[in-house]
């Protein structure tokens, strides 16, 4: 797919809230920031991108990853990031790291314990940058360090605290993006944090 075709499809997908995941994939394809081949191989080995069944996760016991994820999303009015199964295979494979990270971003919030305020987002970006998935994550962290203090000056002490905490956690923890987190919905969050060194 050419960048021009990706741009056209990106604009179409942006008009439909249910296709925000597709829009992100077309945008990544258009900007030419593919997943590094060595990472793509590991991510593709996990199989199809997860389908997140909110109703099924809501039935899980409190304290499990799935239930905590659903409650985290509901409390903030968020919806799971979805990539349409009809998305062109080459676009998905080229950008599999972006797709998987976008789908798992809020799961990372649950596992790391960071909220969705600016300081919490910076903590997650720091965690992800320390995990060293893609150069773009380190760039996103740098942009967050520059912009978030301007957007939330009252959170500056917490921003820097979460930056340090996220970096330390990310260096210590197993590389979450390459793990089948979606198969562990029924497992207790506390147990996963311990096993994954978070």
N, C-alpha and C positions, 0 to 999 in steps of 0.2 A: 504494500500500500504506500502510495506517495504521501508526502507531507501535505500536499494540497488536498488530497482525498481525506486525510485524517482531519484536517481543519474543517472541511465541509461537514463531516460526520460529528465532529466535536460540537459545532454550532447547533446541529439538529438535536444531539443528545442533551445539550444544556437546557433546552426548552422543556424537557420532561423530567420532573423531580425524581421519578423512579429510575432514571438512567444516569444519575450523577456518577455512578461507578464507571459506566462506559465513557462518560465525558472525560474523566480523569485518565483513562487509558488512551483515548485519542489525543489528549493534550500531551501526555508523555511521549507518545509516538511522534507527534508533530514536532515537539521540541528536541527530539533525538537524544533522549537520555535513557537508553536501554539498560536493563539489568545486566550486570557483568556476567559473561558466559559461565564462569565457575560457580557463581551463585545461582544462575538460572537452572543449571543442572540439578542442584540440590533441591530447589523449590519445586521444580517440575516432578521430581521423584516423590513428592508428597501426594501427588494425584490432583484431582480436580479441586478447584477452589471450593471452600466450604459454603454450604447453603445453611444459613442460620435460621432455625425454626424457633422464633421467639416464644410461641405458645408452649412448645415442648420444654424449652429451658425454664419457663416460668413454673413448671410442675416439679422441678428438681428441688431437693431440700436446701434450706438456707445454708449459706456458707460454702456451697459448691461453686465452681467457676461459672457454670452456666447461669445459675440463679443470681449470683452476684453481678454478672454481666448484664442480665436483663434489668435488674433493679438499678444499676448504674445508668443504663440507657434511658429507662423510663423517668428517673428522677431529673434528667436533664433534657427530656423531650427529644432524644436522639433516636435515629433509626439505623439499622445495620447498613453498611456500605455493600452494595450489590453490584456485581459485574454480570451482565446478561450472558447466558450461555451461547447466545447467537453471535457474540462478538467475534470478529475475525481471529482465527487461530494465530496467525503471525503477529497480530497486534498484542494478543494476550501473552504469547511466549516471549516476545521481545521485552515486554514490560511486566513480567510475572512478579518481580520483586515489589514494584509499586502496587500492583493489584493485591498481593498478599498482605503487604504492610498496611495498606488502607483498610482492608477487612479486619485486621487484627489490632489496629491502633487502640481501639477502646478496650480490648482485652488486655493490652499492655497497661492501660490506666488501672484496670482492676488488679492486675498482678503486682504492679509497682506501688499502688496505693496513692498515686498522684491524682488530684482532682482536675477539673477542666477549666479552672481559672487560668489566667496567663502564667502564673507561677507553676501551676501543675503541668500545663502544656510544655513549659520549658524543661521541667523535670523529665517528662517522657522523651522530649527531643534529645536531652543529654544522655539518657539511658540508651536510646537508639543509636546515637552517634558513637557512644563508647562500644557498642556491639559491632560496629564497623561493617555494616551491610553494604552500603553504597556511599560514594562521595557526596551525593545530594543530601544525605541525612546530616552530614557534618556542615554542609552549607546552610541547611535549614536551621541548625542549632546556632550558627553564627548570626544568621538573620534574626533569630529570636532574641539573642543576646543584645543586638542593636535596637530592635524595635519594641520588645515587650516593656522595657523600662519607660519608654515614652508613652506607651499605651496604658500602662498601669503603674504610675510612679509610687503609689502607696504600697505596692507589692514588692518594691525593690529588695528589701531584706529577704523576703521569702523567695524571690527569683534567684538570688545568688545561693541561698541555702539549697534550693531544689536543684540548681545547676550542679553543685558539688555532690549532692546526694545521688542524683541521676547518673553522673559520670562514674562514681564509685560502684553503684549497683550494676551498671552496664558492663563494667570491666570484670566484675566478679561473677555475674550470672551466666548460665548457659545461653547460647544464642537462640533466643525465643523464636525468631522468624522461621527457623529451620526445623522447628518442632511441631508435631501434629496437635497443637493446642485444642483444635476443634473436636478431637477425639477424647478429650479429657474434661468435658463439660461437667460430668458427674463427680469429679474429684474435688475434695476440699481445697479451697484457695490456700489456707495455711500450710497444708501438706505440700502443695505445688511450690509455694515460695521457698520452703525449706529444701526440697529436692533440686530445684533449679537455681539455688544459691542467690535468690533475690533478696 
